Amino acid sequence: MITATLAQITAEATAALDGLEVTVTDQPHDAAGAVMAGVPALLILPPDIEWLNYTAHTATWTLWAIAPTTDPTEAVGIFEPILEALAVPLGLTAAAAQTYDIADRTFPGYTLTLTTDH
């Protein structure tokens, strides 16, 4: 069984993104601050949990990758190496394009999904 905690997912994402300038955090205000300062952010929050039985559950993690630009075309170039770096190490199962509103501005992003069994 694959198991993971918020700290482990954050550490794995940080290691996978080594060499890329990306702020990896589990704090929304840190992600917003990074984006406003011109740095891409990966925000990792606690998972949704589904109990399969009394002793096992599945955790579905949603990670938000946010580009520090309001230009969707520029964002594509920012996301490509981030998504490539995270896909295998985290076992991503989906990536959906999104936008995120921070300080009255709309930033392009991706909602990334991965699932762990516990």
C-alpha positions as CSV (number, residue, x, y, z in Angstrom):
1,M,0.0,0.0,0.0
2,I,1.1,3.5,-0.7
3,T,0.9,5.8,2.2
4,A,1.6,9.5,2.5
5,T,1.2,12.5,4.8
6,L,1.0,16.1,4.0
7,A,4.7,16.5,5.0
8,Q,5.7,13.6,2.8
9,I,3.9,14.9,-0.3
10,T,5.3,18.3,0.3
11,A,8.9,16.9,0.6
12,E,8.5,14.7,-2.5
13,A,7.2,17.7,-4.5
14,T,10.0,19.9,-3.3
15,A,12.6,17.2,-4.2
16,A,11.0,16.7,-7.6
17,L,11.1,20.4,-8.4
18,D,14.8,20.8,-7.3
19,G,16.5,23.1,-9.7
20,L,13.2,24.9,-10.7
21,E,12.3,28.1,-9.0
22,V,8.9,27.1,-7.5
23,T,7.6,27.8,-4.0
24,V,6.2,24.5,-2.6
25,T,4.0,25.1,0.4
26,D,1.0,23.9,2.4
27,Q,0.1,27.5,3.4
28,P,-2.2,29.5,1.0
29,H,-0.8,32.9,2.0
30,D,2.7,31.7,1.2
31,A,1.6,30.5,-2.3
32,A,-0.2,33.8,-2.9
33,G,2.9,35.8,-1.7
34,A,5.1,33.8,-4.1
35,V,2.9,34.4,-7.1
36,M,2.6,38.1,-6.3
37,A,6.4,38.2,-6.1
38,G,6.8,36.6,-9.5
39,V,7.5,33.0,-8.5
40,P,5.4,30.0,-9.5
41,A,3.8,28.2,-6.5
42,L,2.6,24.7,-5.8
43,L,0.0,24.7,-3.0
44,I,-0.6,21.3,-1.3
45,L,-3.5,21.0,1.1
46,P,-4.9,18.1,3.1
47,P,-6.6,15.4,1.1
48,D,-10.2,14.3,0.6
49,I,-10.6,10.9,2.4
50,E,-12.8,8.0,1.5
51,W,-13.0,5.0,3.9
52,L,-13.0,1.7,2.1
53,N,-13.6,-0.3,5.2
54,Y,-12.7,-0.1,8.9
55,T,-9.0,-0.3,8.4
56,A,-8.3,1.2,5.0
57,H,-8.9,4.5,3.3
58,T,-8.0,6.3,0.1
59,A,-6.7,9.9,0.1
60,T,-7.2,12.1,-2.9
61,W,-4.8,15.0,-2.9
62,T,-5.3,18.2,-4.9
63,L,-2.3,20.3,-5.6
64,W,-2.6,23.8,-7.1
65,A,0.1,24.9,-9.4
66,I,-0.2,28.7,-10.0
67,A,1.8,30.7,-12.5
68,P,3.0,34.2,-11.6
69,T,1.6,35.8,-14.8
70,T,-1.9,36.7,-16.1
71,D,-0.9,35.7,-19.6
72,P,-2.1,32.1,-20.4
73,T,0.4,31.7,-23.2
74,E,3.4,32.6,-21.0
75,A,2.0,30.2,-18.3
76,V,2.2,27.2,-20.6
77,G,6.0,27.6,-20.7
78,I,6.1,27.9,-16.9
79,F,3.9,24.8,-16.3
80,E,5.6,22.4,-18.7
81,P,8.7,21.7,-16.7
82,I,6.7,21.7,-13.4
83,L,4.2,19.1,-14.6
84,E,6.9,17.0,-16.2
85,A,8.9,17.1,-12.9
86,L,6.0,16.1,-10.7
87,A,4.1,13.5,-12.9
88,V,6.2,10.4,-12.1
89,P,7.5,11.1,-8.6
90,L,4.0,11.9,-7.3
91,G,2.1,9.5,-9.4
92,L,-0.2,12.2,-10.7
93,T,-3.5,10.9,-12.0
94,A,-4.9,14.1,-13.5
95,A,-4.1,17.7,-14.4
96,A,-6.9,20.2,-15.1
97,A,-6.4,23.8,-16.2
98,Q,-7.8,26.3,-13.8
99,T,-7.5,30.0,-12.9
100,Y,-6.9,31.4,-9.4
101,D,-7.9,34.8,-8.1
102,I,-5.3,36.5,-5.9
103,A,-5.6,40.2,-5.0
104,D,-8.2,41.0,-7.7
105,R,-6.0,39.4,-10.4
106,T,-6.6,36.1,-12.2
107,F,-3.7,33.8,-12.6
108,P,-3.5,30.6,-14.8
109,G,-2.9,27.4,-13.0
110,Y,-3.5,23.6,-12.8
111,T,-5.3,21.5,-10.3
112,L,-3.1,18.3,-10.0
113,T,-4.6,15.1,-8.5
114,L,-3.0,12.1,-7.0
115,T,-4.3,9.3,-4.8
116,T,-2.7,7.4,-2.0
117,D,-4.0,4.3,-0.2
118,H,-3.7,4.0,3.6
